[in-house]
C-alpha cells in the first residue's frame, strides 16, 4: 500500500488529469499538499517507478497508468453526490407510469450518456426470457403493414412490412389471429421455428395469399428473435476526447460497437457495479467499461458506460447505482 501522502498525491493527479487531459506537474501538486517541489518530485518518481504514473514524451508532468487508475478506483475514489438537476432529469423517467420497463431503462441510459459524455449500452435479457404476448398489424399506405410485437415482459417492437398487391386487410387480420391463437406464450427465439413448422403448413386453409403473408411475418419475427436486445446511445461521444483524435483508432472502436460478438463481451455477470479499465474491459485497451446487471421480475439485463480511461469514475459509478436502485425498486 502507498503512504498517506502518496495516496493524496495520486488522487490529485488522477482527478486533475480526468478534468484536463493534461500531464500534471509538481508545481500544481505542491500547492495542494503544501510540500516542497523536491519532495513532490521524489514522490512522483516513486509512483512512476512502481507503475502508478507514467511520464509523457511531450511534458515533464505525469499521467496515471492503468495500474494507477485501478488503485484509484479500488482505494481512493468516493462516489460523487448527484446534482439536483441530474436527479430531476432521471426521476421524470422513473415516475412516468406510461413507460414500460425497457423504455425506462433505455431513456434513463440515454440521459446518462448526455450527463457523462460517454457511450451508454443496454443489453436486455436473452429473447428466451421474453415470450410472445400479442401481435398486431396495422395496414397503411402503399401495401405497407406495421407489425407490432408485444412480449410478456412489456417490450414492444415494431417493424414496417411490405405486402403484395391484392392482399386484403381481412387476410392480414386472419393471419394475425392465427399467430395469436397458436404462438402466444412462445419464447421469442422459438417463434420463427414455430412459424415454419406449425403455421406454414396450415396457413393456406385460412388465406389465399398465404405464401406472401407467411414470408412477410416470418421475416419480421426473424429480426425480433435476437439473442440479446441491445440499445446504444452516444456511440460517437468518444470523438470528443483528445485520446481519440486518431482516425484509425476511432474507426476501430466504432467497428467494435457494430460487432455483436464484441458488444456481448460487455454483458455483466454479477449484480455489483464493476469497473474494468483498459485491457480488463475485454473490449478495447484504450477504454474503460463500468457495468452492472439489473434484475426486475425475473428479467435480467446489463447497463454499462464506455468511456476513456480518464472517465469520471466517481460520477459514473454514482449514476449507475442510482439507475440500478430505481429500476429494481
C-alpha positions in Angstrom: 0.0 0.0 0.0 1.0 3.6 -0.6 1.7 6.1 2.2 -1.0 8.7 3.1 0.9 11.4 1.2 1.4 9.1 -1.9 -2.4 8.4 -1.8 -3.2 12.1 -1.7 -0.7 12.7 -4.5 -2.0 10.0 -6.7 -5.6 11.1 -6.1 -4.8 14.7 -7.1 -3.0 13.6 -10.3 -5.8 11.2 -11.4 -8.6 13.7 -10.8 -6.7 16.6 -12.4 -5.9 14.5 -15.4 -9.5 13.4 -15.7 -10.6 17.0 -15.8 -7.9 18.5 -18.1 -6.3 15.6 -20.1 -3.0 17.5 -19.4 0.0 15.9 -17.7 0.2 17.1 -14.1 3.4 18.8 -13.0 4.9 19.0 -9.5 4.1 22.8 -9.1 0.3 22.1 -9.0 0.6 19.3 -6.5 2.9 21.4 -4.3 0.1 23.9 -3.8 -2.4 21.2 -2.9 -0.2 19.3 -0.5 1.9 22.2 0.9 5.1 20.4 0.3 8.4 21.4 -1.3 8.8 20.7 -5.0 11.8 18.4 -4.3 9.6 16.3 -2.0 6.8 16.1 -4.6 9.2 15.2 -7.4 10.7 12.4 -5.3 7.2 11.0 -4.6 6.2 11.3 -8.2 9.3 9.5 -9.2 8.5 6.7 -6.8 4.9 6.4 -8.1 6.4 6.2 -11.6 8.9 3.5 -10.6 6.2 1.4 -9.0 3.9 1.7 -12.1 1.2 4.0 -10.9 2.2 7.0 -13.0 3.6 7.4 -16.5 5.7 10.2 -18.0 4.8 11.5 -21.4 7.4 12.4 -24.1 6.0 15.9 -24.5 5.8 17.1 -20.9 7.7 16.9 -17.6 4.3 16.1 -16.0 2.9 12.7 -15.2 -0.3 10.9 -16.1 -2.0 7.9 -14.4 -1.1 4.5 -15.7 -3.7 1.7 -16.0 -2.4 0.5 -12.6 -2.8 4.0 -11.2 -6.4 4.2 -12.3 -7.1 0.7 -10.8 -5.6 1.8 -7.5 -7.6 5.0 -7.5 -10.9 3.1 -8.2 -10.2 0.5 -5.6 -8.8 2.7 -2.8 -9.2 6.4 -3.3 -12.4 7.4 -5.1 -15.7 8.3 -3.4 -18.9 8.2 -5.5 -20.0 11.8 -6.1 -23.3 13.1 -4.8 -25.6 13.6 -7.8 -26.7 17.1 -8.7 -30.3 18.1 -8.2 -30.6 18.7 -11.9 -29.4 15.2 -12.8 -31.7 13.6 -10.2 -34.7 15.5 -11.6 -34.0 14.5 -15.2 -33.9 10.9 -14.3 -36.7 10.9 -11.8 -39.0 12.2 -14.5 -38.3 9.0 -16.4 -38.8 6.7 -13.4 -42.1 8.4 -12.4 -43.6 8.1 -15.9 -46.2 5.4 -15.5 -46.9 5.3 -19.2 -43.4 3.8 -19.9 -42.7 0.1 -19.9 -39.6 -1.2 -18.2 -37.5 -1.4 -21.4 -38.3 2.3 -22.2 -37.5 3.4 -18.7 -34.1 1.7 -18.9 -33.1 2.9 -22.4 -34.3 6.5 -21.8 -32.5 6.8 -18.5 -29.3 5.5 -20.0 -29.6 8.0 -22.9 -29.7 10.7 -20.2 -26.6 9.2 -18.5 -24.8 9.3 -21.9 -25.5 13.0 -22.1 -24.6 13.7 -18.5 -21.3 11.8 -18.7 -20.4 12.4 -22.3 -19.8 8.7 -22.7 -21.4 5.9 -24.6 -24.2 4.0 -22.8 -25.2 0.5 -23.5 -28.2 -1.5 -22.5 -28.2 -5.3 -23.1 -31.6 -6.8 -22.5 -32.3 -10.3 -21.4 -32.0 -13.2 -23.9 -35.0 -13.5 -26.1 -35.7 -16.9 -24.5 -36.8 -14.9 -21.4 -39.3 -12.9 -23.4 -42.4 -14.7 -24.5 -44.9 -13.5 -27.2 -47.9 -11.9 -25.6 -49.6 -10.3 -28.6 -49.2 -9.5 -32.3 -50.9 -6.6 -34.0 -50.8 -5.5 -37.7 -51.9 -2.1 -38.8 -52.2 -1.6 -42.6 -51.3 1.8 -44.0 -50.3 3.4 -47.3 -48.9 1.6 -50.4 -49.2 -2.0 -49.4 -47.4 -1.5 -46.1 -48.2 -3.0 -42.8 -46.9 -2.0 -39.4 -46.3 -5.3 -37.4 -46.3 -4.7 -33.6 -45.0 -7.4 -31.3 -45.6 -7.2 -27.6 -43.8 -9.5 -25.1 -44.8 -10.6 -21.6 -42.0 -8.5 -20.1 -43.5 -5.3 -21.5 -41.2 -5.0 -24.5 -42.8 -3.5 -27.6 -41.2 -3.8 -31.0 -42.5 -2.7 -34.4 -41.4 -3.3 -38.0 -42.7 -2.0 -41.3 -43.6 -4.8 -43.7 -44.4 -4.6 -47.4 -47.1 -7.0 -48.7 -48.0 -7.9 -52.3 -50.8 -6.2 -54.3 -54.2 -7.7 -53.8 -53.7 -8.9 -50.2 -56.7 -7.7 -48.3 -56.9 -6.3 -44.8 -59.1 -9.2 -43.9 -56.4 -11.7 -44.9 -53.8 -9.8 -42.8 -56.3 -9.9 -39.9 -56.8 -13.7 -40.2 -53.0 -14.3 -40.1 -52.6 -12.2 -37.0 -55.5 -14.1 -35.3 -53.8 -17.4 -36.3 -50.5 -16.3 -34.8 -52.1 -15.0 -31.6 -54.1 -18.2 -31.2 -51.2 -20.6 -31.7 -48.0 -18.8 -30.7 -48.8 -16.6 -27.7 -46.6 -17.8 -24.8 -43.8 -18.9 -27.1 -40.3 -17.7 -26.3 -39.2 -15.1 -28.9 -36.2 -17.1 -30.1 -38.6 -20.0 -30.9 -41.2 -18.1 -32.8 -39.6 -18.2 -36.2 -39.2 -22.0 -35.9 -42.9 -22.5 -34.9 -44.0 -20.2 -37.7 -42.2 -22.5 -40.2 -43.3 -25.9 -38.7 -46.7 -25.1 -37.2 -48.2 -22.1 -39.1 -46.8 -22.5 -42.6 -48.4 -26.0 -43.2 -51.9 -24.7 -42.3 -52.0 -21.0 -43.2 -53.3 -21.9 -46.7 -56.5 -23.1 -45.1 -57.2 -19.5 -43.8 -55.9 -17.1 -46.5 -55.4 -17.2 -50.3 -52.2 -15.1 -50.3 -50.7 -17.4 -47.7 -47.1 -17.6 -49.1 -46.6 -13.9 -49.3 -48.1 -13.2 -45.9 -46.3 -16.0 -44.3 -42.9 -14.8 -45.6 -43.6 -11.2 -44.5 -44.4 -12.2 -40.9 -41.5 -14.8 -40.9 -39.0 -12.1 -41.9 -40.4 -9.7 -39.2 -40.2 -12.3 -36.4 -36.8 -13.4 -37.6 -35.5 -9.9 -36.8 -37.2 -9.8 -33.5 -35.7 -13.2 -32.5 -32.4 -11.8 -31.3 -30.3 -13.4 -28.6 -29.5 -10.1 -26.9 -31.6 -6.9 -27.3 -29.1 -4.1 -27.4 -29.6 -0.3 -27.3 -26.7 2.1 -27.5 -26.6 5.9 -27.0 -23.8 8.3 -27.7 -21.6 5.9 -29.7 -19.7 8.9 -31.1 -19.1 10.6 -27.7 -15.6 9.3 -27.7 -14.8 11.6 -30.6 -14.9 14.5 -28.1 -11.9 13.2 -26.2 -8.3 14.1 -27.1 -7.3 10.5 -26.7 -9.3 9.5 -29.7 -8.3 12.1 -32.2 -6.6 9.4 -34.2 -8.9 8.5 -37.1 -7.9 4.8 -37.3 -8.4 4.4 -33.5 -11.9 5.9 -33.7 -12.8 3.6 -36.6 -11.5 0.6 -34.7 -13.7 1.4 -31.7 -16.8 2.3 -33.8 -16.4 -1.0 -35.7 -16.4 -2.9 -32.3 -19.7 -1.2 -31.5 -21.1 -2.7 -34.6 -19.8 -6.2 -33.9 -22.4 -8.2 -32.0 -19.8 -10.5 -30.6 -17.7 -7.7 -29.2 -20.7 -6.0 -27.7 -21.7 -9.2 -25.9 -18.4 -9.0 -24.1 -19.9 -6.0 -22.2 -22.5 -8.2 -20.6 -22.3 -8.1 -16.8 -22.0 -11.4 -14.9 -23.0 -10.1 -11.4 -25.1 -7.6 -9.6 -22.2 -5.4 -8.4 -21.1 -2.2 -10.1 -17.8 -3.2 -11.6 -15.1 -1.1 -13.2 -13.0 -2.6 -16.0 -10.0 -0.4 -17.0 -8.2 -0.7 -20.3 -7.3 -4.4 -21.1 -9.5 -5.5 -18.2 -12.6 -4.4 -20.3 -12.1 -7.3 -22.7 -13.4 -4.7 -25.3 -10.6 -2.3 -26.0 -7.3 -1.4 -24.3 -7.9 2.3 -24.6 -11.4 2.5 -22.9 -12.9 1.7 -19.5 -16.2 0.0 -19.0 -18.4 0.4 -15.9 -21.3 -2.0 -15.8 -23.8 -3.8 -13.7 -26.6 -6.4 -14.0 -30.2 -5.5 -13.2 -32.9 -8.0 -12.3 -36.5 -7.0 -12.4 -39.4 -9.5 -12.0 -37.0 -12.3 -13.1 -35.8 -10.4 -16.1 -32.0 -9.8 -16.3 -30.0 -7.3 -18.3 -26.9 -5.2 -18.3 -26.4 -1.4 -18.2 -22.9 -0.1 -19.0 -21.0 3.0 -19.7 -18.0 3.0 -22.0 -15.6 5.9 -22.0 -11.9 6.8 -22.0 -9.6 5.6 -19.2 -9.8 9.1 -17.7 -13.6 9.0 -17.4 -15.1 10.5 -14.3 -15.3 7.2 -12.3 -16.8 8.8 -9.2 -19.7 10.3 -11.2 -20.4 7.3 -13.4 -20.5 4.9 -10.5 -22.9 7.1 -8.6 -25.2 7.5 -11.7 -25.3 3.7 -12.4 -26.0 3.0 -8.8 -28.9 5.4 -8.9 -30.3 3.9 -12.1 -30.0 0.3 -10.8 -31.7 1.2 -7.5 -34.6 2.8 -9.2 -35.3 0.2 -11.8 -35.1 -2.6 -9.3 -37.2 -1.0 -6.6 
